[in-house]
Amino acid sequence: MRGRMTSRMEQSDHERRIGLFGGTFNPIHLGHLRAALEVLEALGLEEIVFIPSSIPPHKNQDCDDPIAPAEKRLDWVIRAIAPHKNFRVDRIEIDREGPSYLVDTLKTIRDRQTDDVTPVFIVGEDAFAEMGDWRATKELFSLVDFAVMTRPPGQLANLEERFPAIAKSAFVFEDGGRRAWHKERGHRIDLVPITAIDISSSLVRDACRSHRSIRFLVPESIREEIESSGEYGPPPENDRSANN
């Protein structure tokens, strides 16, 4: 067991590492793009693959706060990341029937990669702390690497503070708890500080419902379509931030 972990530690700097950024993206916003870029740069990833979910099992379709249709959210992601050469999209969860469980997605992605590619799943610290309640938690951590994003003001100091208890014993921690290695599989988890950008998908949806502009919250390439789509509310009557 120790041999596999040690071998992986020695080889990790020479692998092709691909970031996997999953989410509802309801809708995608500038905070998503900035976070993805910072993780890519911090870990030296080759690219970031955005994976919009179809039917997220942890979210209800609330009539007062709806989830836009999967194909529409996918289209917004495709157009939002188009200018970024190291970003691409995978529709694996959009095409899957029924709820999207991460363990199924990671198994499929891992199995179709070549041996020199290591997938790295990107997750926020709050979601990371809740992974003990996700389906097949122990198996999740044995499939791929993870990058845990943390940001001010409550920036996480080390992974051990919020590590899911059900899987904690499977890891050895180093670098003051900022990195962990799976004892049997050799997969690694990195804590990645990112810039605090106070933008969320719920903020965008609230702005739409309140007839306010979402300019500078989402990429300009998709702003007008989101506002006019009617998915989150009627378009603003007058966008005062527009140039005259």
TILUM-518907 format. One record per residue: x, y, z of N, C-alpha, C in turn; residue in one letter. Coordinates in steps of 0.2 Angstrom, whole numbers, padded with zeros to 4 digits, always signed. Example, Ala and Ser with C-alpha at 12.3 -4.5 7.8 and 13.67 -1.06 7.14 Angstrom:
% residues 2
+0066-0028+0039+0062-0022+0039+0066-0016+0039a;+0064-0011+0035+0068-0005+0036+0064+0000+0039s;
//
This chain:
% residues 244
+0004-0006+0000+0000+0000+0000+0004+0006+0000m;+0009+0006+0004+0014+0012+0005+0018+0013-0002r;+0019+0007-0005+0023+0008-0011+0019+0011-0017g;+0013+0010-0017+0009+0013-0022+0008+0021-0021r;+0007+0022-0015+0007+0029-0013+0013+0033-0014m;+0019+0030-0013+0026+0033-0014+0027+0034-0021t;+0026+0029-0025+0027+0029-0032+0023+0035-0035s;+0016+0035-0033+0012+0041-0036+0015+0048-0034r;+0017+0048-0028+0020+0055-0025+0026+0057-0030m;+0030+0052-0031+0036+0053-0035+0035+0055-0043e;+0029+0052-0045+0027+0053-0052+0023+0059-0053q;+0020+0062-0048+0014+0066-0049+0016+0073-0053s;+0022+0075-0052+0024+0081-0056+0025+0080-0063d;+0025+0074-0066+0026+0072-0073+0020+0070-0076h;+0014+0070-0073+0008+0067-0076+0004+0073-0079e;+0000+0071-0084-0005+0075-0087-0011+0076-0083r;-0012+0081-0079-0018+0082-0075-0023+0086-0078r;-0029+0083-0078-0035+0086-0081-0040+0088-0075i;-0042+0095-0075-0047+0097-0070-0054+0095-0072g;-0058+0093-0067-0065+0091-0069-0069+0096-0064l;-0073+0100-0067-0077+0105-0064-0084+0104-0065f;-0087+0101-0060-0094+0099-0061-0099+0104-0057g;-0105+0104-0059-0110+0109-0056-0116+0110-0060g;-0121+0113-0056-0127+0114-0060-0126+0120-0065t;-0122+0125-0063-0121+0130-0067-0128+0134-0069f;-0131+0136-0064-0138+0138-0065-0139+0146-0063n;-0136+0150-0067-0131+0149-0073-0124+0150-0071p;-0120+0148-0076-0113+0149-0075-0111+0157-0075i;-0106+0159-0071-0105+0166-0069-0097+0167-0069h;-0095+0173-0068-0088+0175-0069-0084+0172-0063l;-0088+0171-0057-0084+0167-0052-0082+0160-0053g;-0086+0157-0057-0085+0150-0059-0078+0150-0064h;-0078+0155-0068-0073+0155-0073-0066+0157-0070l;-0066+0162-0065-0060+0164-0061-0058+0158-0057r;-0062+0155-0053-0060+0149-0049-0057+0144-0053a;-0060+0142-0059-0057+0137-0063-0050+0139-0066a;-0049+0145-0068-0042+0147-0070-0037+0147-0064l;-0039+0149-0058-0034+0149-0053-0032+0142-0051e;-0037+0137-0051-0035+0130-0049-0031+0128-0055v;-0032+0129-0061-0028+0127-0067-0021+0129-0066l;-0020+0136-0064-0013+0138-0063-0010+0136-0057e;-0014+0135-0052-0011+0133-0045-0008+0126-0045a;-0011+0122-0049-0010+0115-0049-0006+0113-0056l;-0005+0117-0060-0002+0116-0067-0006+0111-0071g;-0013+0112-0071-0017+0107-0075-0016+0108-0082l;-0018+0103-0086-0017+0104-0093-0024+0108-0096e;-0029+0106-0093-0036+0109-0095-0041+0108-0089e;-0046+0112-0090-0052+0111-0085-0058+0109-0090i;-0061+0104-0088-0067+0101-0091-0073+0103-0087v;-0077+0107-0089-0084+0109-0086-0089+0103-0087f;-0092+0101-0082-0097+0096-0082-0104+0098-0079i;-0108+0101-0084-0115+0103-0081-0119+0097-0079p;-0122+0097-0074-0127+0092-0072-0133+0092-0075s;-0137+0086-0076-0143+0086-0079-0148+0087-0073s;-0149+0082-0069-0154+0082-0063-0149+0081-0057i;-0147+0086-0054-0143+0085-0048-0147+0082-0042p;-0145+0076-0039-0149+0073-0034-0150+0077-0028p;-0145+0082-0026-0146+0086-0020-0150+0092-0021h;-0153+0093-0027-0156+0100-0027-0163+0098-0030k;-0168+0102-0027-0175+0101-0029-0177+0106-0034n;-0182+0105-0038-0184+0109-0043-0189+0114-0040q;-0187+0119-0037-0191+0124-0033-0194+0129-0038d;-0201+0129-0038-0205+0133-0043-0203+0141-0042c;-0201+0143-0036-0199+0150-0034-0192+0151-0036d;-0188+0146-0037-0181+0146-0039-0179+0141-0043d;-0181+0141-0050-0180+0135-0054-0173+0134-0057p;-0172+0128-0059-0166+0126-0062-0168+0126-0070i;-0164+0130-0073-0165+0131-0081-0164+0124-0084a;-0167+0123-0090-0166+0117-0093-0159+0115-0095p;-0158+0108-0094-0151+0106-0095-0147+0109-0101a;-0151+0108-0107-0148+0110-0113-0146+0117-0114e;-0150+0121-0110-0149+0128-0110-0143+0130-0106k;-0143+0127-0100-0137+0128-0096-0131+0126-0099r;-0131+0120-0103-0125+0118-0106-0123+0123-0112l;-0128+0125-0115-0126+0130-0121-0123+0136-0118d;-0125+0139-0112-0122+0145-0109-0115+0143-0107w;-0114+0137-0104-0107+0135-0102-0102+0135-0108v;-0105+0132-0114-0101+0132-0120-0099+0139-0122i;-0103+0143-0122-0102+0150-0125-0098+0154-0120r;-0099+0153-0113-0095+0156-0108-0087+0154-0109a;-0086+0148-0110-0079+0146-0110-0076+0146-0116i;-0079+0148-0122-0077+0148-0129-0070+0152-0129a;-0069+0158-0126-0063+0161-0127-0057+0158-0124p;-0058+0153-0120-0052+0151-0115-0050+0144-0118h;-0044+0144-0121-0041+0138-0124-0040+0132-0120k;-0040+0133-0113-0038+0128-0109-0045+0125-0105n;-0051+0128-0107-0057+0126-0105-0061+0122-0110f;-0064+0117-0108-0069+0113-0113-0075+0110-0109r;-0080+0108-0112-0086+0105-0109-0087+0098-0110v;-0089+0094-0106-0091+0087-0107-0099+0086-0105d;-0102+0083-0109-0110+0083-0108-0112+0076-0105r;-0107+0073-0102-0108+0066-0100-0114+0066-0095i;-0115+0071-0091-0121+0070-0086-0127+0073-0089e;-0127+0077-0094-0133+0080-0098-0136+0074-0102i;-0131+0069-0104-0134+0064-0108-0136+0058-0104d;-0135+0058-0098-0137+0052-0094-0144+0053-0091r;-0147+0047-0092-0154+0048-0089-0155+0047-0082e;-0159+0051-0079-0160+0050-0071-0155+0055-0068g;-0155+0055-0061-0150+0059-0057-0143+0058-0059p;-0139+0063-0058-0132+0063-0059-0128+0062-0053s;-0125+0056-0052-0121+0054-0046-0114+0055-0048y;-0110+0058-0044-0103+0059-0045-0099+0053-0046l;-0101+0048-0042-0097+0042-0043-0097+0039-0049v;-0103+0039-0052-0104+0036-0059-0100+0040-0064d;-0101+0047-0064-0097+0051-0068-0089+0050-0068t;-0087+0050-0062-0080+0049-0061-0077+0042-0064l;-0081+0037-0063-0079+0030-0065-0079+0030-0073k;-0084+0033-0076-0084+0034-0083-0078+0037-0086t;-0077+0043-0083-0071+0048-0085-0065+0044-0084i;-0064+0041-0078-0057+0038-0077-0056+0032-0082r;-0061+0028-0083-0060+0022-0087-0059+0024-0095d;-0061+0030-0097-0059+0032-0104-0053+0036-0105r;-0049+0037-0099-0043+0041-0100-0037+0036-0101q;-0032+0039-0104-0026+0035-0105-0022+0035-0099t;-0017+0030-0098-0014+0029-0092-0010+0035-0089d;-0008+0040-0094-0004+0045-0092-0008+0051-0090d;-0015+0051-0090-0019+0056-0088-0022+0055-0081v;-0022+0060-0077-0025+0059-0070-0030+0065-0069t;-0036+0062-0069-0042+0067-0068-0041+0070-0061p;-0043+0076-0060-0043+0080-0054-0050+0083-0053v;-0054+0081-0048-0061+0084-0047-0060+0090-0043f;-0063+0095-0045-0063+0102-0042-0069+0103-0038i;-0069+0104-0031-0074+0105-0027-0073+0111-0022v;-0078+0114-0020-0078+0119-0015-0077+0116-0008g;-0075+0120-0003-0074+0117+0004-0080+0115+0007e;-0085+0119+0006-0092+0117+0009-0094+0110+0007d;-0094+0110+0000-0096+0103-0003-0092+0098-0001a;-0085+0099+0000-0081+0094+0002-0082+0091+0009f;-0084+0096+0013-0086+0094+0020-0092+0090+0020a;-0096+0090+0015-0103+0087+0015-0102+0080+0011e;-0096+0078+0009-0096+0072+0004-0097+0066+0008m;-0097+0066+0015-0098+0060+0019-0106+0058+0018g;-0110+0063+0015-0117+0061+0014-0118+0059+0007d;-0113+0059+0003-0114+0058-0004-0114+0050-0006w;-0116+0048-0011-0116+0041-0013-0109+0039-0014r;-0108+0033-0011-0101+0029-0011-0095+0034-0010a;-0095+0037-0004-0090+0042-0002-0083+0039-0003t;-0082+0033+0001-0075+0030+0001-0073+0029-0006k;-0077+0026-0011-0076+0025-0017-0074+0031-0021e;-0077+0036-0020-0076+0043-0023-0069+0045-0023l;-0066+0044-0016-0059+0046-0015-0054+0041-0018f;-0056+0035-0020-0051+0031-0022-0051+0031-0030s;-0055+0035-0033-0056+0035-0040-0051+0040-0044l;-0051+0046-0041-0047+0052-0044-0044+0056-0039v;-0040+0061-0041-0037+0066-0037-0043+0071-0036d;-0042+0075-0030-0047+0081-0029-0043+0087-0028f;-0046+0093-0029-0044+0099-0028-0049+0103-0024a;-0048+0105-0018-0053+0108-0013-0051+0115-0013v;-0056+0119-0016-0055+0127-0016-0057+0130-0009m;-0053+0134-0007-0055+0138-0001-0054+0145-0002t;-0058+0150+0001-0057+0157-0001-0059+0161+0006r;-0056+0167+0006-0058+0171+0012-0066+0173+0012p;-0069+0175+0018-0065+0176+0024-0064+0170+0028p;-0068+0165+0028-0067+0159+0032-0062+0154+0029g;-0056+0156+0027-0052+0152+0023-0049+0146+0027q;-0050+0140+0024-0048+0133+0027-0041+0133+0028l;-0038+0131+0034-0031+0131+0035-0028+0124+0033a;-0032+0119+0034-0029+0112+0032-0035+0108+0031n;-0034+0103+0027-0039+0098+0025-0042+0094+0030l;-0038+0093+0035-0041+0089+0041-0047+0092+0045e;-0047+0099+0045-0052+0102+0048-0059+0100+0046e;-0060+0099+0039-0067+0097+0037-0067+0091+0033r;-0062+0087+0034-0062+0080+0030-0068+0076+0032f;-0071+0073+0027-0077+0068+0029-0074+0063+0033p;-0077+0062+0039-0075+0057+0044-0075+0050+0041a;-0079+0048+0037-0080+0041+0034-0074+0039+0030i;-0070+0044+0027-0065+0042+0023-0058+0045+0025a;-0058+0048+0031-0052+0051+0033-0046+0046+0035k;-0048+0041+0038-0043+0036+0039-0039+0033+0033s;-0042+0034+0027-0039+0031+0021-0033+0036+0019a;-0032+0041+0022-0027+0046+0019-0022+0048+0024f;-0016+0050+0022-0010+0052+0026-0010+0060+0024v;-0008+0064+0028-0008+0071+0027-0001+0074+0028f;+0000+0079+0023+0007+0082+0023+0006+0089+0022e;+0012+0093+0022+0012+0100+0021+0007+0104+0026d;+0007+0102+0032+0003+0106+0037-0004+0104+0036g;-0006+0099+0032-0013+0097+0031-0016+0100+0025g;-0011+0103+0021-0014+0106+0015-0014+0101+0009r;-0011+0095+0010-0011+0090+0005-0012+0083+0008r;-0016+0079+0005-0017+0072+0008-0016+0067+0002a;-0014+0061+0004-0013+0055-0001-0017+0049+0002w;-0020+0046-0003-0024+0040-0002-0019+0034-0001h;-0019+0031+0005-0014+0026+0007-0014+0020+0002k;-0019+0018-0001-0020+0012-0005-0019+0014-0013e;-0023+0019-0015-0023+0021-0022-0018+0026-0024r;-0015+0030-0019-0011+0035-0021-0013+0041-0024g;-0020+0042-0024-0023+0048-0026-0022+0054-0021h;-0021+0060-0024-0020+0065-0019-0025+0071-0019r;-0026+0074-0013-0030+0080-0013-0026+0086-0011i;-0028+0091-0015-0024+0098-0013-0029+0103-0011d;-0027+0107-0006-0031+0113-0004-0028+0118-0008l;-0033+0122-0012-0031+0127-0016-0034+0134-0014v;-0031+0138-0011-0034+0145-0010-0035+0149-0017p;-0041+0152-0017-0043+0156-0023-0046+0162-0020i;-0046+0167-0025-0049+0174-0024-0056+0174-0022t;-0058+0178-0017-0065+0178-0015-0068+0183-0020a;-0073+0180-0024-0077+0184-0028-0084+0183-0026i;-0087+0188-0024-0094+0188-0021-0099+0187-0026d;-0099+0182-0030-0104+0181-0036-0106+0174-0035i;-0113+0173-0035-0115+0166-0035-0121+0166-0040s;-0123+0159-0042-0128+0158-0047-0135+0161-0044s;-0136+0160-0037-0142+0163-0034-0142+0170-0034s;-0136+0174-0034-0136+0181-0035-0139+0183-0042l;-0136+0179-0047-0138+0181-0054-0146+0180-0054v;-0148+0174-0052-0155+0173-0052-0160+0178-0049r;-0157+0180-0043-0161+0185-0039-0161+0192-0043d;-0156+0193-0046-0156+0200-0050-0161+0199-0056a;-0161+0193-0059-0166+0193-0064-0173+0193-0062c;-0174+0190-0056-0181+0191-0053-0183+0198-0051r;-0178+0202-0049-0179+0208-0047-0179+0214-0053s;-0178+0211-0059-0178+0216-0065-0172+0220-0065h;-0166+0217-0062-0160+0221-0062-0155+0218-0067r;-0150+0222-0069-0145+0219-0074-0141+0214-0071s;-0138+0209-0075-0133+0205-0073-0127+0206-0076i;-0126+0212-0079-0120+0214-0082-0114+0214-0077r;-0108+0211-0079-0102+0210-0075-0103+0205-0069f;-0109+0201-0070-0109+0195-0065-0108+0189-0069l;-0110+0189-0076-0109+0184-0080-0105+0186-0086v;-0102+0181-0090-0099+0184-0097-0104+0187-0101p;-0101+0193-0104-0105+0197-0109-0108+0193-0114e;-0105+0187-0116-0107+0183-0122-0113+0180-0121s;-0115+0179-0115-0122+0176-0113-0127+0180-0109i;-0125+0186-0107-0129+0190-0103-0136+0191-0106r;-0136+0194-0112-0142+0196-0115-0147+0189-0115e;-0144+0184-0117-0148+0178-0118-0151+0176-0111e;-0147+0176-0106-0149+0174-0099-0155+0178-0097i;-0154+0185-0098-0159+0190-0096-0166+0189-0100e;-0165+0188-0106-0171+0187-0111-0174+0180-0111s;-0171+0175-0108-0173+0168-0108-0180+0167-0104s;-0181+0172-0099-0187+0171-0095-0186+0165-0090g;-0180+0162-0090-0179+0156-0085-0179+0158-0078e;-0176+0164-0076-0176+0166-0069-0180+0172-0068y;-0183+0175-0073-0187+0181-0072-0187+0185-0078g;-0192+0190-0079-0192+0194-0085-0186+0199-0086p;-0184+0201-0092-0178+0205-0093-0179+0212-0090p;-0173+0215-0088-0174+0222-0085-0176+0227-0091p;-0180+0231-0089-0183+0236-0093-0178+0241-0096e;-0173+0242-0092-0168+0247-0094-0161+0245-0091n;-0156+0243-0095-0150+0242-0092-0145+0248-0092d;-0145+0251-0086-0142+0258-0086-0134+0257-0086r;-0132+0251-0085-0125+0250-0085-0122+0250-0093s;-0127+0249-0097-0124+0249-0104-0121+0255-0107a;-0117+0255-0111-0114+0261-0114-0119+0264-0119n;-0119+0270-0119-0124+0274-0124-0120+0277-0130n;
//
